[in-house]
Amino acid sequence: MKNCAFLFSLFLFTLISCSETTSSDKIASNTNSEASSEDKINFSASLRELSDEEYPDNPDITVRHDKCVETTMKSIEFIRKGKMFDVFLIPDNTKDDTAHLFEIDLMEFIPTIPEYVREDEYMSLISIVNQEWNRNQVKWQDDQLKTASHEKNCVVNNEKVTRMDLARNCLNSYLWEVFLYADVEGSNKVFYHGWFDFPKDLYHELYAKRNGKKFSEVADFLENWKNPPSEKINLDILRSVISETVPNYTNESEVMYPLEGERKKKQIGVVTPIEVTKMSDFHTDASTFATFTPPGFYNRADPRTTELGRFKKLDGVIYRKTQTNRGERSEFHFNYSDDKGRKTQFIIGGLDLSTLPQLSAEEANSGHQFSMGIGNHPFYEDYALHEDQCSLTNPNFGVLLDENGKWLDSHYIGIDGPLLHLDKDDPNKLHVWVLSFERHALVAHYVLDLGAN
């Protein structure tokens, strides 16, 4: 069997692992870990592929490579190299190469309690739960992919691999996915998608090292999707307020969102309303979407109900400049009411607006997507951003609260978070779009004028 290795263009000595810049090692040394795998070197998991019959609602069907349904792999292996891991994707066909990622810091995939909330038991739980319940898919491509010998390409099923992804999906612990891509007329297309159970003993070990706590303390929430209780969120733990203003804004939700990119392929996941002509059509508790079913596939036959009627009336917006552990950031409070008398607060903070792209409304699907929770990674990112957005110190957060400031489960309400970008013609204007459950649709759009703030 031939071996093909994927190397980072910036090798280990150029990467600064977030675990080296935080107190994670210190807290780990004080933890009586329940894991028994610390001396183990090799961890393996079998891979599974889903046929079109098993996964009829696959949004990638229209955009994938022609060989996707026929490409199979045998297993995935994680080989310990100090604090890092090499990852091998072992093929079924001995003529195929073994895809190989070098020096991966798996800690950034592990649900993490940010350092700044660790003294608060409830917010620590909310952090952990939302990180496990939100997807984190990381890609390696272009200059990040190189062969071990620098002499040949990695070839699987007669296709040159141009990109490889690992994903911790948004379900129970251990449910992960792996992808291979090949170039088709200048575009990367999925030609392999596999599901696997991440090794439990390694997961427990890494969790304990990362958080200074035993996995058994949260196992019921993470393994069995147990909902946390609704308790008050203390925002002062996340940041301190520097200033507060009320910006001018327009509600642009009475038009249809652009059906491009992820939203175009995921339109199949909108179950009701059957016909959508504008985003406000979703502002009803009758809105439903294809749910995400273990081991990780969309299922229209089991639609997820929502409470999107909570977003029917936007009563006002507050803009706050705040001080976080990473300096001055921006925060926005959206306050809603509805016909049922419910009041809802949608709060997003820890935002560095200077990192957002400038786009037109038609280009919205290229904006930055943020998940609900505390210190979360983005849904999709490359390895460089994955290393930079360390969840131990990342100040980004998104929460839904009731009128008493108590936490509401965003998955139950039916949103995944905001999609943000600056206006293409006016960088003082911020576009805030609201992503539906599983990002199948955009269910609201607001344009905030921050020029006078």
ABEGO torsion letter per residue (X at the ends): XBBBBBBBABBAAABBBAAAABAAAAAAAABBBABAAAABABBBBBBBBBBAAABAABAAAAABBAAAAABBBABBBBBBBEABBBBBBBBABAABBBBBBBGBBAAAABBBBBAAAAABAAAAAAAAAAAAABBBBBBBBEAABBBAAGABBBBBGGBBBABBBBBBBABBBGBBBBBBBBBBGGBBBBABBBBBBBBAAAAAAAAAAAAGBBAAAAAAAAAAGBBBBBBBBBAAAABBBABBBBBBBBBAAABBBBBBEAAAAAAAABAOBABBABAAAABBAABBBBBBBOAGBBBAABBBBBAAAAAABBAEBBBBBBBBAAEBBBBBBBBBBBAAGBBBBBBBBGBBAAABBBBBAAAAAABBBBBBEBGBBBABBBAAAAAABBAAABABBBBBBBAAGBBBBAAAAGBAEBBBBBBAABAABBBBBBBBBGGABBABBBBBBAAAX
